[in-house]
Amino acid sequence: MTVHLYFSLIPEALIASMLPPDEFGTYYAVGTHKKLHGQAMFIELDPEFRHDFFKIEQGIARCVPHVDGSPKRSVYISTYRVLEHVPTEVMQRFYLVTAYGEVLGIDPSHNLPEKTANLNMYQEIAPVHPLVVSTLSPEQYYQFLTQNPDSLVHFPAVCFVNLLLGELAEDPEHGAIRDLPYSYIHHLRECLLEVQEKPIHTKIVNRVESVEYPYRMIKNGIFLGNSDGLIYYPLPSRDELRGKYYRWWRSANQS
């Protein structure tokens, strides 16, 4: 059986598995008994990837079928500092898995989205996960966190998503809430006004925000960058999600 290498982002881990991506995503989100469940995000890596920081060969050696012939679902190779040691060139498809086990695969793109709003809200996924509002575009935000030698906050690598702000992106004080699901609206307005009016470009809304958020709030896609560069995984359009990927979209919007 083929052994796959998966880079999990929640939690951060390098995993070997005999399951193909769709089956691994369902297993990883809901388990084998389908009682406990939660969202999952992972990237399939080039199976030839090796790095001195990881004991990949030893992990693959343990990834063998069970005595009944069923595939080995997971062997954890590392759960520490994975993101910074995986080069972008070995990253393949990104998989967003709903809490109910529906899997959406997204291909990488180097064509970054254009800046369409004055204010943005970034949910960092790894290696830490604060919720941050900023006047920076996604590319500028990545550069600020990983490339700026003068920044007091610096990471060797980072993964984050840009979340929808609706009318608050242009008018944080008076913009209508409409269907925004955030429970901290008053505090969010204050943070947005602060970065809009003061000579700062970022403001933390929550230092330790849950990385499980409604997928429908992803504005454009997932961003992952390190010293090698920035990869963008664009989310399909809303029309595509409601049509071609209806089962995933319906599952993603269940409470």
N, C-alpha and C positions, 0 to 999 in steps of 0.2 A: 504494500500500500504506500501511496505517496505521503511524505511528511511535509507539512506546510509550516512556515514560520509566520507567526502573527505578533504584531506589536499592539498590545492593548493600551488604551489611554485612560480608561477608568475601570480598575486602577492601572497605573503604569506598570507594564510587565512585558517580558518577552516569553512567548509560549510556543512550543512545538505541538502539533496536533495532526492526527491522521484524518480529521474531518475536513471536507471542503468548506469554503467560506460561508455559504448559506447555512449549512448544518452546524458549523462551529458557532456562528452568530446566535442561532436559536438555542443551542446548548448553553452558551455563555450567558445569555440573558435570562433564561428560565430554568436552567438546570435539567436534570433528568426526571424529576418528579413533578415539575411545573407547579410548585407551591410558592417558593420564593422567586421573585423576579425583579428585574431592574434594567434600565437602559445600558447599552454597551456600545463602545466605539473601538474599532481596531483597524489596523492597516496590514494587508498581506505584504510580506517582504520577499525579495528575490530569494529563492531557496538556496542559492549558492552563497548568500551573505555569511561572512565569518568576521569576528572581531576579537582581539585579544582580551577585551573586557568581559566577554561572555564565554561560558563553557558550552558552546552550541553543539559541538560534536558529541559531548557526553549527554546532552539533553536529547538529541536525535536518537542516540543509541538506546535510550530508555523508552522511546516512543515506538513500542511494538504492540501488536494485537494481543487482546486478552486470550485466555485459554479457550474460550468459546468462539474465537475468530472475530469478535467485534473489535472495531478500531479503538485505539487509545485516544481518548478525547483531548487530553491536555497534559503536558509536562511543562512546568514552570522552570524556565532557564534562568530568569532574573526578575527581580521586583524592585530594583534600585538603580537610579540614574540611567534608565534605558534610553529616554528621548535624546539625550546629548551624545550618545554613542552610536546612534543609527544614522548613517548618511542618507541624505534625501534621494540619492540616485538608486537606492535599493528599495525605496518605498513604491508600492504599486497601488492597487485600489484601496480606497477608504470605505469602511462599512459602518453605517449607522443602524443600530438595532434598537427596536422599540422594546419597552418593558414586557411586551407580550410575544417577543421572538420574531417579529417580522424584520427582514433584512433588506437594506437598500445599499447597493454598491455604487460608488462614485469614482470616476476616473480623475486623475490629477490634471491640472492645467497650469501653464505659466502665464496665461493671460489674466491679469488681475482685474477686478471690477473697478470701474470709475467711481470716484468719490461723488456721492449723490446727496449728502446731507452735511450740515455744519457740525452736528454732534453725533457721536457714535457711542455705543455701549458694548464693551468687550467682556465676554465670559472666558477667562483663561481656563484651559482644561488640564494642562500639564506644563511644567512640573509642580506648580502651585495653582490655586484656583480662586483668586479674588474676582470680584465683579467691579469693572472699572468703566467710567465714562471719560470720553476724550474728544478733543478737537482734531486728533490725528487720524489720517486715513489708515486702513489696515496695514499697508506697506510701511508707512511712517511709524506706526505703533510697533511693528516687528523690529524695525531698525532701532527704535528707541530702546527696546528691551535687550537686543542682542548685539548691536553694532556700535552703539554710542559709548566711547571710552570715558566720557565725562559723566555718564549717568550713574547715580548712586544705586539704582536698581538695575541689575544686570543678570541675564541668564545665558548659558551656553546654547540653549534651544528653548522654544516655546511653541505651544499649540493653543489656539483660541478661536472663538467664533464671534461674529458680529451679530448682535441681537437687535431686533426691530424696536424702534422707539415711537413709531407712528408720528403724530403731530408734535410730540415733545422734541423731536430732532431739530425742528425749526423754531418752535415756540414753547420752551420748557415751562414757562410760568403759566400760560393760559391755554396751551394745547389740550384738546379733548383726549380723555383716556380711551374711550371706545372699547375695543376688545383686548387691550393690553392686560395680561394676567398677573402683573407684578403686584405683590402685596405691600411694597414699600414705596408707593407712588409719591407721597409727600417728601420723603427723604431723597428720592430720585430727582424730583424737581429741583430741590435745593442744590444737589451736587451738579446737575446740568447747568444751573444758573451760575454756579461758582466758576466752572471752567469757561463759561461763555463771557463772564464779566471780569475775571481776574487774569493776571499774566501767568497762568498755568495752563498746561495742555492735558493733564490727566488728574483724575480724582477717584479715589477708591470709594465705591458705594458700600461694599461689604468685603471684609478682608478674607473671609472663608465662606464662599458661596457654594451651595450644592452644585455639582457639575451635571446633575440631572435637571433638565429644563425642557419646556415644550418645544419639540423640534419645529413646530410651525412658526416659532419666533426667530428662527435663523433667517437673517436678512438676505444673505447671498451664498454662504458656504463656510468651509473650515479652512483655517490658515495654519500652516506649520512651517517654522523656519529655524535654521541654525546657522553656523558659520558658512555652510555651503550655499545658502540661499533660501528662498521662500517658495513653498509649494502651496497652491490654491486648489481646493477641492470644491468646485461649484455645485451647489444644490440644484437639482432640476427645477424648472419653472413651476409655479403653482398649478398651471393647466396640466403639465405633465404628471405632477404628483397626484392630482385628482383623477387623471385618466389612466395613463400607462402604469402608474404605481399606486393604484387605488387602495389595494389591501394594506400596503405599508402606511399610506397617508391616513387611512381610517384607524389603523392601530395606533399610530403616533398621536392621534387626537383623542384617544380614550383616556379617561381619568384614572 
